[in-house]
Amino acid sequence: MAVRVIEVDDFDLVVFGGTGDLAHRKLLPALYHRDLDGQLPAGARIIVTSRREFTHDEYQAWAEGALGEHVKDLEPAAVKRFLARLTYIAIDVAAEAGWADLGKILNARPNVIRAFYLAVAPDFFGTICDGIGRHNLVTSKTRVVIEKPIGKDGKSAQALNETIGKVFKEHQIFRIDHYLGKETVQNLMALRFANALFEPLWNAAHIDHVQITVAESLGVGGRAGYYDTAGALRDMVQNHILQLLCLVAMEPPESMNADSVRDEKLKVLKALAPITPELAEKHIVRGQYKAGASDGGAVPGYLDELGRDDSLTETFVAIKAQIANWRWAGVPFYLRTGKRLATRVSEIVVQFRPIPHSIFGPEAGVISANRLIIRLQPDEGVKMQVMIKDPGPGGMRLRQVPLDMSFADAFKVRNPDAYERLIMDVIRGNQTLFMRRDEVDAAWAWVDPILEIWAAAKDQPKAYTSGTWGPSASIALIERDGRTWAEDGI
Ligand code: NAD
């Protein structure tokens, strides 16, 4: 199938942190792909900055290396065209040098869309916004992209949003959560709202529970210092997992308009039942990995990687969350994320209720309830587990089969990386897949009390062996309710 691409309006994109890991692995490859597909207008420029004193040629070589490493089947002519769009300027954002050069380049084209992508540590967000403001670089067509983490609690997130808000208006601020740009997450919205089949069943009467798992097999490695100030709850639950929960649980928005979707997501966040100390005791498990085996080799524990033995930071968390509204009353949302788990997988499992009565005899076998599985990574896809008759003779024996609903193979299209869609949305000015400030506040309002309960308790997270599915208490958390974690995959 031919790829349908609508060219975006002309733009200048400025990437702060253009020599970082995110630029290397994600931003440059994503922009190359959009260019390859013909989505970037001829005049579009990408101005890359960082503290490093690269010459133009050195940066070109670095960028070419990034594409070589992260893009399959490079087309030499397309690489050449893409590299010609890149301009490198050294700016130490905490100092003055470089800003005037940036201004000169941008002011040559004051009327095109201008986007600033802050791919730097969050400590620099305020300084950069301040620099952009002081150098009068904000036009009516300017937008800014902010990466996670947005704060380490509600208070610091508010302070950060205030700082950014001094320079940019809310409609110019794109808070990125790359999970929302994933093809399957978009497909979740299509399944729910472009089919009459699911929505009538999408409620407590027909859905038994929902599971959201974001499991990583890697440990914290060289990021231990940063990770120790965050932990799994801040790093994964406050943003990615709660955003996914919102898309599963929200009411049908009036349209795909950014505020309609974000209004509905906000209602879900506000309806999350607050976690009290009593509930935290029963409904939350926090863990920390110890040495074990992962990906076929022995791996050290978290404290060894950190080089300290007194850290209470969780590398795993499992939560039974409840949404207190009409649609979801009594339907648990089991959330789980961790590092050094048995495998790397992110998926949403919507478990329907069992049939009310079986007409089949014992020879038919077990009748499993339907399950919709939305896999975000690896191998993005959507599958529905249904019961069918085992084909052929042998009586009425039933079997569960996965019905593939992702169709990526059938349409023979490359699954675009989330950053490709999200960067183009920034240029188009479409905020549907970006978090609004009040969503961030509401997510922290639910997470903050959990952090406070942990801080007050000062207890040690439960140890789990690397390469397993986390502490046994996490299995008990769901099994107490007569359910199990879905680990059979799709
Ligand atoms: P990184 O440490 O690899 O890169 C940081 C960049 O900032 C480098 O280009 C560096 O030169 C630049 N920088 C540092 N100090 C500077 C200064 N004083 N002036 C100008 N430039 C300076 O970080 P990263 O992994 O690329 O992450 C960037 C941001 O994206 C962070 O907020 C991170 O949380 C977020 N993020 C990263 C990923 C990822 O996969 N790497 C994923 C999600 C979010």
Residues whose N, C-alpha, C, O or C-beta is under 5 A from the ligand:
A	BS01	NAD	G17 G18 T19 G20 D21 L22 A23 S50 R51 R52 I91 D92 V93 A94 L118 A119 V120 A121 P122 E147 K148 P149
